[in-house]
Every structure is written in structure tokens, then in C-alpha cells.
């Protein structure tokens, strides 16, 4: 057997082995992608929940802003306090917008809808607060148009409940 025949035999052997391995690799890839897509909304929700918890830690670290109290403030805030409060509300609005962009869709799976409604509950809770609703025009200057319409609708619904 010369080198040429040996190389040709090895080529045929590798071709016979490579095709099934390529098919197996493709099937594994498809399985991993589907599994990842199935768990993606839960991963997004976990990240958003973590960010919301971090936001609440910032609120707790700034008790002088009285963001956890619902309703009117008992005394006016200073300019510096108003600036910090606006910064915190900007963080919150950005979090809500990310949740809208990453989770909301006209047609959602039952699981994604469950996760979305949980985030939307936070939006309703904050839109019940007059100080948040009053800050919305300043907070919503360059946001996603779908999110703008959605949060404004929530704010209107919550304001109407208080009348």
C-alpha cells in the first residue's frame, strides 16, 4: 500500500466518521439553544428583580427623600434632595423600560405573561404615588414609544382611582 492509497483510505474513514459527528453536534446545538430560549424569560426576570432590589437598597440608603412613604411629604425637600430623588426615579424608570422592552409582547407565553405582570405590578405601585406621576414628564423624555404609552396609561389609571 503506497502513501496515496493510505491517504485516500484515511480520507474515506474520516468522512464516514465526520458526518455522524457533525449531525450529533448539530442536534446538541439545537437542544442547547431551545433550552436557553425556554429559560430566557426567567433569567431576564431574575436580573430585573435583582436590579429592583438594588434600587430599593438605594431608596433605603436615602431615607431623607421619603420615597417609601406614599402620599404627600410633610415638609419640602431641598434642591439637593430633589436632585437625588429625581436621579433615583430615573433609575426606576430605566428599570421599568428595560422590563417592558425585554418581557412585554402582544402575544406572550403564559410564563412570560406571569413574569411581566409581576414587573407591571411595581409600575402600578409607583404610579399610585403623586410624586412619581408628577415627575413622569421629565423622566420620559427619550424613552421607547411603546413603553411611554404603557406607563402613561398606567399612571392615568392609577390617578383616576384616587379621584
C-alpha positions in Angstrom: 0.0 0.0 0.0 1.6 3.3 -1.0 1.1 6.7 0.6 -1.6 7.8 -1.8 -3.8 4.8 -1.2 -3.3 5.2 2.6 -4.2 8.8 2.5 -7.3 8.0 0.4 -8.4 5.3 2.8 -7.9 7.7 5.8 -9.9 10.3 3.9 -12.8 7.9 3.4 -12.7 6.8 7.1 -12.7 10.4 8.3 -15.6 11.2 6.0 -17.6 8.3 7.4 -16.9 9.4 11.0 -17.3 13.1 10.4 -20.8 13.1 9.0 -22.4 11.4 12.1 -20.4 13.6 14.4 -21.5 16.7 12.6 -25.1 15.6 12.8 -24.7 14.9 16.5 -23.1 18.2 17.1 -25.9 20.0 15.3 -28.5 18.2 17.4 -26.7 19.1 20.6 -26.5 22.7 19.5 -30.3 22.8 18.7 -31.1 21.2 22.1 -28.9 23.8 24.0 -30.4 26.7 22.0 -34.0 25.6 22.7 -33.2 25.0 26.4 -31.7 28.5 26.6 -34.7 30.1 24.9 -37.1 28.3 27.2 -35.3 29.7 30.3 -34.5 33.2 28.9 -37.6 35.0 30.3 -36.9 33.6 33.8 -33.2 34.7 33.5 -34.3 38.2 32.4 -36.9 38.4 35.3 -34.2 37.3 37.8 -31.9 40.1 36.6 -34.7 42.7 36.7 -35.7 41.6 40.2 -32.2 41.9 41.3 -32.0 45.4 39.8 -35.2 46.4 41.6 -33.9 45.1 44.9 -30.7 47.2 44.3 -32.9 50.2 43.6 -34.8 49.6 46.9 -31.4 49.5 48.7 -30.6 52.9 47.2 -34.0 54.2 48.5 -33.3 52.8 51.9 -29.9 54.4 51.9 -31.6 57.8 51.3 -34.4 57.9 53.8 -34.4 61.7 53.9 -36.1 61.6 50.4 -39.1 59.7 51.9 -39.6 57.7 48.7 -41.1 54.8 50.6 -43.9 57.0 52.1 -46.9 57.2 49.9 -48.7 60.5 49.6 -47.6 64.0 50.3 -44.4 65.0 52.0 -44.7 66.6 55.4 -42.0 69.3 54.6 -40.5 70.3 51.3 -37.2 68.8 50.1 -34.1 70.9 49.5 -32.7 71.3 46.0 -30.0 68.7 46.6 -32.6 66.2 47.9 -34.9 66.9 44.9 -31.9 66.2 42.6 -31.1 62.9 44.4 -34.8 61.9 44.3 -35.0 62.6 40.6 -31.9 60.5 40.0 -33.4 57.6 41.9 -36.7 58.0 39.9 -34.7 58.0 36.7 -33.1 54.7 37.7 -36.5 53.3 38.5 -37.9 54.5 35.1 -35.0 52.9 33.3 -35.6 49.6 35.1 -39.3 49.7 34.1 -38.4 50.5 30.5 -35.9 47.6 30.4 -38.6 45.3 31.8 -41.0 46.5 29.1 -38.5 46.0 26.2 -37.3 42.6 27.4 -40.5 41.0 28.6 -43.6 42.7 27.1 -45.1 41.4 23.9 -48.6 41.5 22.4 -48.6 37.7 22.5 -46.8 36.1 25.4 -46.5 32.6 26.7 -48.2 32.0 30.0 -44.9 32.0 31.9 -43.7 35.2 30.3 -47.0 36.9 31.0 -46.8 35.8 34.6 -43.3 37.4 34.9 -44.4 40.5 33.0 -47.4 41.1 35.3 -45.2 40.8 38.3 -43.0 43.7 37.0 -46.1 45.6 35.9 -47.3 45.4 39.5 -44.3 47.5 40.5 -45.2 50.1 37.9 -48.7 50.3 39.2 -47.4 50.7 42.8 -45.2 53.6 41.8 -47.7 55.2 39.6 -50.1 55.4 42.6 -47.6 57.9 44.1 -48.3 61.5 43.1 -44.6 62.4 43.3 -43.7 59.7 40.7 -46.6 60.6 38.4 -45.7 64.3 38.7 -42.1 63.5 37.7 -43.1 61.3 34.7 -43.0 64.1 32.1 -39.4 64.9 33.0 -38.5 61.2 33.3 -40.0 60.1 30.0 -38.2 62.4 27.5 -36.3 59.9 25.3 -37.9 56.5 26.1 -39.2 53.7 24.0 -42.5 54.8 22.4 -44.3 51.6 23.4 -43.1 52.0 27.0 -44.1 55.7 27.0 -47.7 54.8 26.1 -47.8 51.9 28.5 -46.5 53.8 31.6 -48.7 56.8 30.8 -51.7 54.6 30.6 -50.9 53.0 34.0 -50.3 56.5 35.5 -53.7 57.6 34.2 -55.5 54.5 35.6 -53.9 55.0 39.0 -54.6 58.7 39.1 -58.2 58.1 38.2 -58.5 55.6 41.1 -57.5 58.3 43.6 -60.1 60.9 42.4 
